[in-house]
Amino acid sequence: MVRKRGKPGSGGDEGENVRGERLGKNKRSCIQVIAVTSGKGGVGKTNVVANLGYALTRLNKRVLILDADIGLANLDVLLGLTSKYNLQHVLNGEKSISEVVISGPGGMKILPASSGVQELSNLNKAQRLCLLSELNSLHDETDVLLIDTSAGISSNVMYFNLAAQEILIVVSPEPTSITDAYAIMKILFLKYSENHFKLLVNSVKSAEEAKEVFYHLSLVAQKFLNLSIDYWGYIPQDEHIVKAVRRQKALIELYPNSPASKSFFDLAKKVCENQPNVSSRGSIRFFWSQILENQEALPLEVL
């Protein structure tokens, strides 16, 4: 089984060494590591990641986005960018991490993972240490790391959610979306003791509809799992979103005063207010060490 989460500071030797490095002589500031996930596809998760990232850059945050939607990685397409390389090229020793990372709107950086993440479990110890060292070079250039996970409950989704500091679940008002959002929280809680979730309700007609979705989901989670969920707001239905997608641009870049853009700025402010403390898992090296550890430890039934 994967190592269950406990109080900050607990964990294996590798985790302790990483924390020591972070809190010791380097004295690096913590970064925020947020996995953006959903129980089902089609809820606008990738669009949320793109516009949240852009909004954060407008608030003077240095943003790195990991496009980890395995098999359906399309963040670059959504933003009209060209991605020639991905994490697989780093694993093969063909490219450095700086050659793989691409620049997005507002100055945010994007690291395409593609199918490369599936190969992490096949790396030997030397390759893993090399990868961690190279990825760690991104730490000083990053304030917020956003992970655009795949939808559903596959092993890759679990890897990223368990390694992040925060899990932001994107849900729509559709009953199937609500049911699937509950399912992913249930698995993460019952199997891996993950008990911190944030909820964003996307594509709603009103604030009242969003609150109704949140109330329903949090009520069920509290009743059957004794689990509380933090409400991180909503994104309203907005015709400008479709227009931006067709033009392959971030909504905020084209229509900064649209209703949805204002909600994305509210979400970005919420992220900034939720600053990690010193004891949090606030380094890119620790995040990736957890990915590598979870690759080996997750049970087959998650696959």
KEFIZA-505451 format. One line per 10 residues: number of its first residue (from 1); their letters; for each residue x, y, z of N, C-alpha, C. Coordinates in steps of 0.1 Angstrom, whole numbers. Each point is the difference from the previous one (the first is absolute). Layout:
REM residues N
NUM	a	X Y Z X Y Z X Y Z | ...
This chain:
REM residues 303
1	mvrkrgkpgs	8 -12 0 -8 12 0 9 12 0 | -6 11 -6 7 13 0 1 5 15 | 10 7 3 2 6 13 -12 10 3 | -7 -3 10 -11 9 4 5 13 5 | -8 11 -2 3 13 4 -1 1 15 | 9 7 6 -1 3 14 3 14 3 | 4 3 11 3 14 4 13 4 -8 | 1 13 -3 12 5 -7 12 -3 8 | 10 -6 -7 13 -3 7 1 -15 1 | -11 -8 -2 0 -14 1 4 -6 -14
11	ggdegenvrg	4 -13 0 3 -6 -13 13 -7 0 | 4 -5 -12 12 -8 -1 13 8 0 | 11 -7 -1 13 7 0 1 10 -11 | -4 -4 -12 1 8 -12 -7 13 2 | -13 -1 6 -8 12 3 7 9 10 | 6 -6 10 7 8 10 12 7 -5 | 8 -7 -9 11 6 -6 -4 12 -9 | -11 -2 -7 -4 11 -9 -5 12 9 | -7 -3 11 -4 11 8 12 7 6 | 10 -8 4 12 6 6 7 9 -10
21	erlgknkrsc	0 -4 -13 6 8 -10 -7 13 -2 | -14 -1 1 -8 11 -2 1 10 11 | 1 -5 13 0 8 11 14 4 5 | 10 -7 -6 13 2 5 8 11 -7 | 12 -3 -5 9 10 -5 -6 8 -11 | -8 -6 -9 -5 8 -11 -11 10 4 | -8 -3 10 -10 9 5 -9 5 -11 | -4 -9 -8 -9 4 -11 -14 2 5 | -7 9 -6 -14 2 4 -9 -11 -6 | -11 -2 7 -9 -11 -4 -7 5 -13
31	iqviavtsgk	-3 -10 -8 -9 3 -12 -13 -7 3 | -11 5 -7 -13 -7 1 -1 -10 -11 | -3 -12 4 -2 -11 -10 -15 -5 1 | -7 3 -11 -14 -2 0 -4 -9 -12 | -6 -12 3 -5 -9 -10 -14 4 -3 | -3 3 -13 -13 3 -4 -6 -12 -7 | -10 -6 5 -5 -13 -4 -15 0 -1 | -6 -11 -6 -14 -1 -1 -4 -15 0 | -12 -3 4 -4 -14 -1 -4 -4 -14 | -3 9 -9 -4 -4 -13 6 11 -10
41	ggvgktnvva	1 -4 -13 4 10 -10 -11 9 -4 | 3 11 -7 -10 9 -5 -5 10 9 | 7 2 12 -5 10 9 8 13 -1 | 9 1 -10 8 13 -1 12 1 8 | 6 -11 4 11 0 10 12 7 -6 | 4 -4 -13 12 6 -6 -2 15 -2 | -12 4 -4 -2 14 -1 1 7 13 | -4 -6 11 2 6 13 15 1 3 | 8 -10 -3 14 1 3 7 11 -8 | -4 1 -13 6 10 -8 -3 14 5
51	nlgyaltrln	-12 3 3 -4 13 4 4 3 14 | 0 -10 9 5 2 14 15 4 -1 | 7 -7 -8 14 3 -2 3 14 -5 | -8 4 -10 1 13 -5 -3 11 10 | -11 -3 8 -4 10 10 11 1 11 | 6 -11 3 11 1 10 12 8 -4 | 3 -1 -13 11 8 -6 -4 15 1 | -12 3 -1 -5 14 1 1 5 14 | 1 -9 10 2 3 14 15 -1 4 | 8 0 -10 15 -1 2 5 -13 5
61	krvlildadi	-7 -11 -3 5 -13 4 7 -7 -12 | 11 -6 3 7 -8 -11 -7 -14 0 | -6 -3 -11 -8 -12 -1 6 -11 -9 | 0 -12 4 4 -11 -8 -11 -10 0 | -4 -4 -13 -12 -9 -1 6 -13 -6 | -3 -11 7 3 -13 -5 -12 -6 -7 | 1 -2 -13 -11 -6 -7 1 -15 1 | -7 -5 10 1 -14 3 -12 -8 -4 | -8 5 -9 -12 -7 -5 5 -10 -10 | 4 -12 5 6 -10 -8 -9 -4 -12
71	glanldvllg	5 0 -12 -7 -5 -12 -9 11 -6 | -4 10 8 -9 11 -5 6 13 3 | 13 1 2 7 13 3 -3 10 -11 | -7 10 4 -4 10 -11 1 14 5 | 7 3 11 1 13 5 7 9 -10 | 10 -5 -7 7 8 -10 -9 3 -11 | -9 -9 -4 -9 3 -11 -10 10 4 | -5 -1 13 -10 10 5 6 14 -1 | 13 2 3 6 13 0 8 3 -13 | -2 -8 -10 6 3 -13 15 -1 0
81	ltskynlqhv	6 -9 8 14 -1 1 5 -13 -7 | 12 0 -3 6 -12 -7 10 -7 10 | -3 -13 2 8 -7 10 7 -12 -8 | 13 2 -3 8 -10 -7 5 -11 9 | 2 3 13 6 -10 9 -9 -1 12 | 3 -11 8 -7 -2 12 9 -7 10 | -5 -4 11 8 -6 11 7 -13 -5 | -6 -7 -9 7 -12 -6 14 3 -5 | 1 12 -6 13 3 -6 10 3 11 | -4 4 11 9 2 12 4 -13 5
91	lngeksisev	-10 -9 2 3 -14 5 10 -7 -9 | -1 2 -13 9 -6 -10 14 6 0 | 1 11 7 13 7 -1 2 8 -13 | -11 2 -7 1 7 -13 0 16 2 | -8 4 10 -1 14 2 1 4 15 | 4 12 3 0 5 14 -14 5 3 | -3 2 13 -13 4 4 -3 14 -6 | 11 9 -1 -2 13 -5 -4 0 -15 | 4 -10 -7 -3 -1 -14 -14 -6 -2 | -6 -6 10 -13 -6 -1 -11 10 4
101	visgpggmki	3 8 10 -10 10 5 -2 10 -10 | -13 3 -3 -4 11 -10 -6 12 7 | 1 11 -6 -6 12 6 -14 2 -5 | -9 4 10 -14 2 -3 -3 15 2 | -13 3 -2 -4 14 2 2 5 14 | 3 13 1 2 6 13 13 -4 7 | 9 -8 -8 12 -4 6 0 -13 7 | -12 -7 1 0 -13 7 7 -10 -9 | 6 -10 7 7 -11 -6 -8 -13 0 | 2 -8 -11 -8 -12 -1 10 -12 -2
111	lpassgvqel	-1 -10 8 8 -12 -2 -9 -12 -5 | 1 -3 -13 -9 -11 -5 5 -13 5 | -8 -8 6 3 -13 5 -2 -11 -10 | -12 1 -6 -4 -10 -10 2 -14 5 | 4 -10 -8 1 -14 4 12 -2 9 | 9 10 1 12 -2 7 -2 -4 15 | -11 5 6 -2 -3 14 -2 -15 2 | -5 -7 -10 -2 -15 1 13 -7 1 | 11 6 -4 13 -7 0 8 2 13 | -6 9 9 8 3 12 3 -13 9
121	snlnkaqrlc	-10 -9 0 2 -12 8 11 -9 -5 | 5 2 -13 10 -8 -5 14 6 2 | 2 11 6 13 7 2 7 -7 11 | 13 -1 -2 9 -5 11 3 11 10 | 7 -3 11 2 10 10 8 12 -5 | 10 -3 -8 9 11 -5 -8 9 -9 | -9 -6 -9 -8 8 -9 -10 9 8 | -5 -6 11 -10 8 8 7 11 7 | 12 -2 5 7 11 7 4 11 -10 | 3 -4 -12 3 10 -10 -12 8 -4
131	llselnslhd	-11 -7 -1 -13 7 -4 -3 10 11 | 0 -5 13 -3 9 11 9 12 1 | 13 -2 -3 9 11 0 -3 11 -10 | -3 -5 -12 -3 9 -11 -14 7 2 | -10 -7 5 -13 6 3 2 10 11 | 9 -2 9 1 9 12 6 13 -5 | 6 1 -12 5 13 -4 -12 9 -3 | -12 -5 -2 -11 9 -3 -6 6 13 | 5 -4 12 -6 4 12 1 15 2 | 12 6 -3 3 14 3 -7 9 -10
141	etdvllidts	-6 -6 -10 -7 8 -11 -15 -1 2 | -5 -7 10 -14 -3 1 -6 4 14 | -12 6 -1 -7 3 13 -12 -10 1 | -6 -3 -11 -12 -9 0 2 -11 -11 | -1 -12 4 0 -11 -10 -14 -6 -1 | -6 1 -12 -14 -5 -2 2 -13 -8 | -7 -11 4 0 -12 -7 -14 -3 -6 | 0 0 -14 -12 -4 -7 -1 -15 -1 | -7 -7 9 0 -14 0 -10 -5 -11 | 0 -13 -2 -10 -7 -8 -13 0 8
151	agissnvmyf	-11 -2 -6 -13 -2 7 -1 -14 5 | -8 -3 10 -2 -13 4 9 -5 12 | 1 -13 1 7 -6 12 11 -9 -4 | 7 2 -11 11 -8 -5 12 2 10 | 9 -9 -2 12 1 9 8 13 -2 | 0 5 -12 7 13 -2 -6 11 7 | -14 0 0 -7 10 7 4 0 15 | 0 -13 6 3 -1 14 15 5 3 | 9 -3 -9 14 4 2 0 15 3 | -6 8 -9 2 14 1 -8 6 11
161	nlaaqeiliv	-12 -5 3 -8 5 11 7 -3 13 | 5 -11 2 7 -4 13 12 8 2 | 7 4 -11 13 7 2 -2 15 2 | -12 6 -4 -2 14 1 -3 4 14 | 2 13 3 -4 6 13 -15 1 1 | -6 5 -11 -14 3 -1 -7 -8 -12 | -12 -4 2 -7 -7 -10 -13 9 -3 | 0 6 -12 -12 8 -4 -8 -9 -10 | -12 -3 5 -9 -8 -9 -10 9 -7 | 0 -1 -13 -9 7 -9 -12 -8 -3
171	vspeptsitd	-12 6 3 -12 -7 -2 -10 9 -7 | -9 -6 -8 -10 7 -6 -14 -3 6 | -10 7 -3 -13 -3 7 -7 -13 -5 | 6 -7 -10 -6 -12 -5 1 -11 11 | -11 -8 2 0 -11 10 12 -9 -1 | 4 -4 -13 11 -10 -2 13 6 5 | 1 13 -2 13 7 4 1 0 15 | -11 3 7 -1 0 15 3 -14 5 | -6 -10 -6 2 -14 5 15 -4 -2 | 6 4 -11 13 -4 -3 10 8 9
181	ayaimkilfl	-3 12 3 8 8 9 0 -6 14 | -11 -5 4 -1 -6 13 8 -13 0 | 0 -7 -11 7 -13 -1 15 2 1 | 5 10 -6 15 2 1 4 4 14 | -8 8 7 2 4 14 0 -12 9 | -10 -9 -3 -2 -12 8 12 -9 0 | 5 -2 -13 12 -9 -1 12 6 6 | 2 13 -2 12 6 6 0 0 15 | -12 1 5 -2 1 15 1 -14 6 | -8 -9 -5 0 -14 6 12 -8 -2
191	kysenhfkll	6 1 -12 12 -8 -2 13 7 3 | 1 13 0 12 7 2 0 11 10 | -11 1 8 -1 9 11 1 15 -4 | -3 3 -13 1 14 -4 -13 6 4 | 1 11 8 -13 6 6 -1 15 -2 | 8 5 -10 -1 15 -3 -3 1 -14 | -12 6 -3 -5 2 -13 -5 14 -2 | 2 6 -11 -6 13 -4 -9 -3 -11 | -11 8 -1 -10 -2 -11 -2 13 -8 | 0 -2 -13 -3 11 -9 -12 -5 -9
201	vnsvksaeea	-11 8 0 -11 -4 -8 0 8 -13 | 1 -7 -11 2 6 -13 -13 0 -8 | -1 10 -9 -11 1 -9 -14 0 6 | -2 10 9 -12 1 7 -8 12 -5 | -13 0 2 -8 11 -4 0 12 10 | 3 -4 13 0 11 10 8 -5 12 | 3 9 9 7 -3 13 -8 -9 8 | -13 2 -1 -9 -9 8 0 -14 -4 | 1 -3 -14 1 -13 -5 13 -7 5 | 11 8 0 13 -5 4 -1 -4 15
211	kevfyhlslv	-6 9 8 -1 -3 14 -8 -13 3 | -10 -2 -9 -9 -12 2 8 -12 -3 | 9 0 -11 8 -11 -3 10 -3 11 | 6 10 5 10 -1 12 -7 -6 12 | -12 5 3 -7 -4 12 -4 -15 -1 | -5 -4 -12 -4 -14 -2 13 -9 2 | 11 3 -7 11 -8 0 7 -1 14 | 0 12 7 7 0 13 -9 -7 10 | -13 0 -2 -9 -7 10 2 -15 -1 | 1 -5 -13 2 -14 -2 14 -4 6
221	aqkflnlsid	10 8 -3 13 -3 5 1 0 15 | -7 9 6 0 1 15 -8 -12 6 | -11 -4 -6 -8 -10 5 6 -14 -1 | 6 -3 -11 5 -14 -3 15 -1 3 | 7 11 -1 15 -1 2 5 8 12 | -9 8 6 4 9 10 11 9 -5 | -2 5 -12 10 8 -7 -5 14 -4 | 8 10 3 -4 14 -3 7 4 -13 | -6 9 -8 5 5 -12 0 15 0 | 11 6 -5 1 15 0 -6 5 -13
231	ywgyipqdeh	-8 10 0 -6 6 -12 9 11 -5 | 5 -2 -13 9 9 -6 -6 8 -11 | -14 0 0 -6 9 -9 -6 -7 -13 | -3 8 -10 -7 -5 -12 4 8 -12 | -2 -6 -11 2 7 -13 -14 0 -7 | -5 12 -4 -13 0 -6 0 -4 -15 | -11 -4 -5 -1 -2 -15 3 14 -6 | 7 0 -11 5 12 -6 3 -3 -15 | -7 7 -9 2 -2 -14 14 3 -4 | 7 9 7 13 4 -3 10 -12 1
241	ivkavrrqka	-4 -10 8 9 -12 2 1 -7 -14 | -11 -3 -6 0 -7 -13 8 8 -10 | -2 13 0 7 9 -10 15 -1 2 | 4 0 13 15 -1 3 5 -13 -5 | -7 -11 3 4 -14 -4 2 0 -15 | -9 5 -8 1 0 -14 12 8 -5 | 4 10 7 11 8 -4 13 -5 6 | -1 -11 8 12 -6 7 7 10 8 | -7 7 8 6 10 9 -6 -2 14 | 7 5 10 -6 0 14 -11 10 0
251	lielypnspa	-11 -4 7 -12 9 1 4 13 6 | 8 0 10 4 13 7 8 9 -9 | 8 -6 -9 8 7 -9 -8 8 -10 | -11 -6 -5 -9 6 -10 -11 8 6 | -6 -5 11 -12 7 6 2 1 15 | 9 9 4 3 1 15 -11 5 8 | -10 6 -6 -11 5 8 -13 -8 -1 | 1 -12 -6 -11 -8 -1 -4 -6 13 | -12 -5 2 -4 -6 13 9 -11 5 | 3 -9 -10 8 -12 4 14 5 4
261	sksffdlakk	6 9 -7 13 5 3 1 6 14 | -10 7 4 -1 5 14 0 -11 10 | -7 -11 -3 0 -11 9 14 -7 0 | 7 -1 -11 13 -5 0 10 8 9 | -2 13 -1 8 9 9 -3 -3 15 | -13 -2 2 -4 -3 14 6 -13 5 | 1 -10 -9 6 -13 3 15 2 2 | 6 8 -8 15 3 1 3 6 14 | -9 9 4 2 7 13 -2 -10 11 | -9 -9 -2 -2 -11 10 13 -8 2
271	vcenqpnvss	6 -3 -12 13 -8 1 10 8 7 | 1 13 -3 11 8 7 -3 1 15 | -12 0 4 -4 1 14 4 -13 7 | 0 -11 -7 3 -13 6 15 -4 -1 | 8 9 4 15 -2 0 4 -12 8 | 9 -8 -5 5 -11 8 9 4 11 | 0 -7 11 9 4 11 13 -8 -2 | 10 3 8 14 -5 -2 0 -15 0 | -9 -6 8 1 -15 2 -8 -7 -11 | -6 7 -9 -7 -6 -11 9 -7 -10
281	rgsirffwsq	-5 -9 -9 8 -6 -10 2 10 -11 | 8 10 2 1 11 -9 13 0 -8 | 3 -10 -7 11 0 -10 -3 -9 -12 | 5 4 -11 -2 -9 -12 6 -13 2 | 12 0 6 7 -13 3 -8 -9 8 | -6 5 11 -8 -9 8 -12 -5 -8 | -7 9 -7 -11 -4 -8 3 -12 -10 | 12 1 -7 3 -11 -9 5 -12 7 | 6 2 12 4 -12 8 -12 -8 4 | -11 7 3 -12 -7 3 -6 -7 -12
291	ilenqealpl	1 6 -12 -5 -6 -12 7 -13 -2 | 13 0 1 8 -12 -2 -3 -10 11 | -2 4 12 -3 -10 11 -14 -6 -2 | -9 8 -4 -14 -5 -2 -1 -9 -12 | 9 2 -10 0 -8 -12 2 -15 4 | 9 -2 10 3 -13 4 -10 -6 10 | -7 9 8 -7 -5 11 -15 -1 -2 | -6 7 -11 -14 -1 -2 -4 -14 -3 | -11 -5 6 -5 -14 -3 -6 -1 -14 | 0 -12 -6 -4 -2 -13 -15 3 -2
301	evl	-8 0 10 -14 2 -2 -3 14 -4 | 9 9 2 -2 14 -4 1 1 -15 | 8 -9 -7 3 1 -14 -13 -1 -8
